[in-house]
Amino acid sequence: MNASGSAPLGANSEVGQLRAVLLHRPGDELKRLTPRNNDQLLFDGLPWVDRAQEEHDAFADLLRSRGVEVLLLSDLLSETLGASGAARIQGIGAAVDPRKLGHTLAQELAAHLRRVPAPELSTILTAGMTFDELPVAANTASLVRRMHHGGDFVIDPLPNLLFTRDSSFWIGPRVAITSLALPARVRETSLTDIIYAHHPRFRGARRAYESHTAPVEGGDVLLLAPGVVAVGVGERTTPAGAEALARSVFEDELAHTVLVVPIAQARASMHLDTVCTMVDHDAVVMYPVIQDTLSAFTIHREDKGVSIRGADPFLAAAAEAMGIGKLRVIDTGLDNVTAEREQWDDGNNTLALAPGVVVAYERNVETNARLEASGIEVLRIAGSELGSGRGGPRCMSCPVARDPL
Ligand SMILES: NC(=[NH2+])NCCC[C@H](N)C(=O)O
């Protein structure tokens, strides 16, 4: 505990006792999803929003019942926008795009947003705004306004903010603001950026991967052990992103080894954490179909520069880097069809609260049963609505404080 009574910020593993976590309670941004835009907005269906909120509240309550402090992104964002003029300017600047709106409308909108109270601005920055919702007089000199349909977005909604894992992550005592790959998600990091820059809770927090030159998403980053990081490269994080992250964590002495793990460039495996998460300090749960084929390039920090080895089998390379004899894979032993169904429903996407204690979606009955048979405590949550965005307990959480391993 520090002077303010809260746990020190940071995380050096996937499984150290979880003390504080950043979640985003799904809100009005999910109500923007329609059958016309859901693909582009990376949802596989239209969630029933009230039920998604109930499911999310139950997730947050479970974490609290286990002694975890839950920070909600909307609360932090309103507090940040209320306290800092610079944060407001930055948030508005990222949301109002003159290339899309033209200068006239962009200027009017930015001027309007600067006067909006912080909680309302927080909602607009997350849920977006349509042309119909624009407050400015109808006969404005904006051609853009006249030519757009009222239901079009002036500011795009951010339904994937729910997946707080991807837009920032902590490594050691530092926080990394990521660089999201797809247009539907790029603006999310403008919000995590201002929260970590201006909210008093994070005063003094230093940054990792500051250059964020190339795409790196938090769902691809696994802290296998202190000093050892795995980075998935596939649909989201690029080879250049993994390389830049490795260089940066070496320079900041946050890691000595980075394992770069190629994963299929597919919707079902958009991040490394959709196929593999840690459930104990020496154990992972993994999509069985890839168990024997997953490989890794090992980048090692040297006195001068780096060395790159591989690709080698992932499990062996990981065990070696972690300095353990063997990285256990919880053998879910599932037939291929069940395994494929449960992988799609984020059965492999668990959030560890402590070594051997994980949160998982209840619907993945078989995977959960095998985890328990291997001695892992599984805390089940409902996710019928939450899951329609293709993200499980790990994707929906950004650990802000874990006890060091
Ligand atoms: N870490 C994760 N697996 N996040 C899941 C993100 C899901 C989100 N709909 C997307 O496609 O980006």
The ligand as an SDF file (V2000), in Angstrom:
LIG
                    3D

 12 11  0  0  0  0  0  0  0  0999 V2000
   -7.9760   -8.6760  -26.1310 N   0  0  0  0  0  0  0  0  0  0  0  0
   -8.9830   -9.0730  -26.8700 C   0  0  0  0  0  0  0  0  0  0  0  0
   -9.0540  -10.3160  -27.2920 N   0  0  0  0  0  0  0  0  0  0  0  0
   -9.9040   -8.1720  -27.2140 N   0  0  0  0  0  0  0  0  0  0  0  0
  -11.0760   -8.4770  -27.9540 C   0  0  0  0  0  0  0  0  0  0  0  0
  -11.4550   -7.3490  -28.8210 C   0  0  0  0  0  0  0  0  0  0  0  0
  -12.7620   -7.5530  -29.5350 C   0  0  0  0  0  0  0  0  0  0  0  0
  -13.1340   -6.3900  -30.3730 C   0  0  0  0  0  0  0  0  0  0  0  0
  -14.4660   -6.5010  -30.8670 N   0  0  0  0  0  0  0  0  0  0  0  0
  -12.1750   -6.2690  -31.5370 C   0  0  0  0  0  0  0  0  0  0  0  0
  -12.4020   -6.8980  -32.5230 O   0  0  0  0  0  0  0  0  0  0  0  0
  -11.2270   -5.5420  -31.4920 O   0  0  0  0  0  0  0  0  0  0  0  0
  1  2  1  0
  2  3  2  0
  2  4  1  0
  4  5  1  0
  5  6  1  0
  6  7  1  0
  7  8  1  0
  8  9  1  0
  8 10  1  0
 10 11  2  0
 10 12  1  0
M  CHG  1   3   1
M  END
$$$$
